[in-house]
């Protein structure tokens, strides 16, 4: 009987050991997983030589490899950097006959301060965070459809964006070092797309509040 009780106690301690301390000051956390940028765009009207017409821009969603790097400043407060492989979005239009305008790529590095409210003895660690985002647009391309349209568009440029970001998330400690992670972010991304109509001899611009929700699910490791 004593042997059975000892074995049960040892097993309980072994199971509890990985959860003794979730995070401590000085810990480095690396997370990786699938990340989706889902734009909730609010487009202004397309402007030709500064004059609005009845057409707006649209963007689709994209999923890539997401990476998080965090450093715990205290047991409850950390500094986190969001990174990812480049996102690619098709740019369409409402109006202009549904013209598919082009394709854009971007990287949205985001630096945040995160706060864990629960004690470090808890295996479940929800958190909230807020920070700043820089979105770098690159490799902007028009479609052949846009280039060969009646407008004969030439060139596409998207303005980079600075904005605020907020997030909620959770870690669940599977072992002392390995965790399951899920997070949702809202990022304020505002940009202006510019192209040139060779047929009209005028610049065409559109302002877009991209404002995506960003979803990520993956695994993390604590060093």
C-alpha positions in Angstrom: 0.0 0.0 0.0 2.8 2.4 0.9 4.6 1.5 -2.3 1.4 2.3 -4.3 1.0 5.7 -2.5 4.6 6.5 -3.1 4.4 5.7 -6.8 1.2 7.7 -7.2 2.7 10.7 -5.4 5.9 10.5 -7.5 3.8 10.3 -10.7 1.7 13.4 -9.6 4.9 15.4 -8.9 6.3 14.4 -12.2 3.2 15.5 -14.0 3.1 18.8 -12.1 6.8 19.5 -12.5 6.6 20.9 -16.0 4.0 23.4 -14.9 5.9 24.6 -11.8 6.9 27.8 -13.6 5.4 29.0 -16.9 7.5 32.2 -17.5 10.1 34.0 -15.5 12.1 37.2 -16.1 14.8 36.5 -18.7 13.0 33.7 -20.5 13.2 33.8 -24.3 10.2 32.3 -26.1 10.1 31.3 -29.8 6.8 30.4 -31.5 6.0 29.2 -35.0 2.8 28.3 -36.8 0.2 29.2 -39.4 -0.7 32.9 -39.5 -3.6 34.4 -41.6 -4.0 38.0 -42.5 -7.7 38.7 -43.1 -8.2 42.3 -44.4 -11.4 44.1 -43.3 -10.7 46.8 -45.8 -12.5 50.1 -46.0 -11.6 51.6 -49.4 -12.2 55.1 -50.4 -13.3 55.8 -54.0 -10.8 55.4 -56.7 -9.6 58.9 -57.8 -8.6 59.8 -61.4 -6.5 62.9 -61.4 -7.9 63.7 -57.9 -11.6 63.2 -59.0 -13.5 60.3 -57.3 -15.3 57.7 -59.5 -17.7 55.0 -58.5 -15.1 52.3 -57.8 -13.3 50.9 -54.8 -10.5 48.4 -54.1 -10.8 45.0 -52.5 -8.2 42.6 -50.9 -8.2 38.9 -50.2 -6.8 36.9 -47.3 -3.5 35.0 -47.2 -1.9 32.4 -44.9 1.9 32.1 -44.3 4.4 30.9 -41.7 4.2 33.1 -38.6 7.1 33.6 -36.1 7.0 35.2 -32.7 10.1 36.1 -30.6 9.5 37.2 -27.0 11.7 38.2 -24.1 10.2 38.3 -20.6 11.1 41.5 -18.8 9.4 40.3 -15.6 7.4 37.2 -14.7 4.3 38.8 -16.2 5.5 41.4 -18.8 7.2 40.6 -22.0 8.4 42.3 -25.2 7.3 40.5 -28.4 8.1 40.7 -32.1 5.8 39.3 -34.7 7.4 38.2 -38.0 6.3 36.1 -40.9 7.1 35.0 -44.4 5.8 37.5 -47.0 2.0 37.8 -47.4 0.5 38.0 -50.9 -2.9 39.6 -51.7 -4.9 40.0 -54.9 -6.2 43.5 -55.4 -9.6 43.6 -57.0 -12.1 46.4 -57.6 -15.8 47.0 -57.0 -16.8 48.9 -60.1 -14.6 49.1 -63.2 -16.3 45.9 -64.2 -14.7 43.9 -61.4 -11.3 44.5 -62.8 -8.5 42.5 -61.1 -6.0 45.2 -60.5 -2.9 43.5 -59.3 -1.0 41.6 -56.7 0.9 43.0 -53.7 3.2 41.5 -51.1 4.0 42.8 -47.7 5.7 42.1 -44.4 4.0 43.4 -41.2 6.6 43.3 -38.3 4.9 44.2 -35.1 6.5 45.0 -31.7 4.3 44.7 -28.7 4.3 44.7 -24.9 2.4 41.7 -23.6 1.0 41.0 -20.1 0.2 37.7 -18.5 -2.3 38.1 -15.6 -2.1 34.6 -14.1 0.5 33.2 -11.7 3.4 31.4 -13.3 2.3 28.1 -11.6 -0.6 27.9 -14.1 -0.2 25.8 -17.2 -2.8 28.0 -18.9 -1.4 31.4 -19.6 -3.7 33.9 -21.3 -2.3 37.3 -22.3 -3.1 40.7 -23.8 -0.8 43.0 -25.7 -0.5 46.3 -27.5 2.2 47.7 -29.7 3.2 49.3 -33.0 3.2 47.9 -36.5 5.2 48.8 -39.6 3.9 47.3 -42.9 6.3 47.2 -45.8 4.7 46.8 -49.2 6.9 45.5 -52.0 6.8 43.6 -55.4 3.6 45.4 -56.4 2.4 44.2 -59.8 -0.4 45.0 -62.1 -2.2 42.1 -63.8 -2.1 41.7 -67.6 -5.9 42.3 -67.4 -5.3 45.8 -65.9 -2.5 46.6 -68.3 -4.6 45.6 -71.3 -7.8 47.2 -70.2 -9.3 50.3 -71.7 -7.4 52.3 -69.0 -4.1 50.8 -70.1 -2.7 51.0 -66.5 1.1 51.2 -66.0 2.9 50.5 -62.7 1.5 49.9 -59.2 2.9 51.4 -56.0 1.6 50.9 -52.4 2.6 53.3 -49.6 4.1 51.7 -46.5 2.2 52.1 -43.2 2.7 52.7 -39.5 -0.1 51.9 -37.1 -1.1 50.6 -33.7 -1.8 46.9 -33.0 -3.6 45.0 -30.2 -3.8 41.3 -29.4 -5.2 38.6 -27.2 -3.7 35.2 -26.9 -3.0 32.1 -24.8 -0.2 29.7 -24.2 -0.8 26.2 -22.7 2.3 24.6 -21.3 2.6 21.0 -22.6 5.9 20.5 -20.9 8.2 22.7 -19.0 9.5 24.2 -22.3 7.0 23.4 -25.0 3.7 25.2 -25.3 0.6 25.4 -27.5 -0.2 28.9 -28.7 -3.2 30.7 -30.2 -3.5 34.5 -30.8 -5.7 37.1 -32.5 -4.5 40.5 -33.4 -6.0 43.7 -34.9 -3.6 45.9 -36.8 -4.2 49.4 -38.1 -2.8 49.4 -41.6 -3.6 52.4 -43.9 -2.1 52.6 -47.4 -2.5 54.4 -50.7 -2.3 52.6 -54.0 -1.1 54.6 -57.1 -1.1 53.6 -60.8 -1.0 55.5 -64.1 -3.6 55.4 -66.9 -1.8 55.6 -70.2 -5.1 56.0 -72.0 -6.3 58.9 -69.8 -2.8 60.3 -69.3 -3.6 60.7 -65.6 -2.6 59.2 -62.2 -5.1 56.9 -60.5 -5.1 56.6 -56.7 -7.1 54.9 -54.0 -6.9 55.1 -50.2 -7.4 51.8 -48.3 -7.8 51.2 -44.6 -6.7 47.5 -44.6 -7.2 47.0 -40.9 -6.8 43.2 -40.8 -7.5 40.7 -38.1 -4.5 38.4 -37.8 -4.9 34.8 -36.6 -2.1 32.5 -35.6 -2.0 28.9 -34.2 1.2 27.1 -33.5 3.8 25.7 -31.0 6.3 27.6 -28.9 9.5 26.8 -27.0 10.9 28.5 -23.9 14.6 28.9 -23.5 
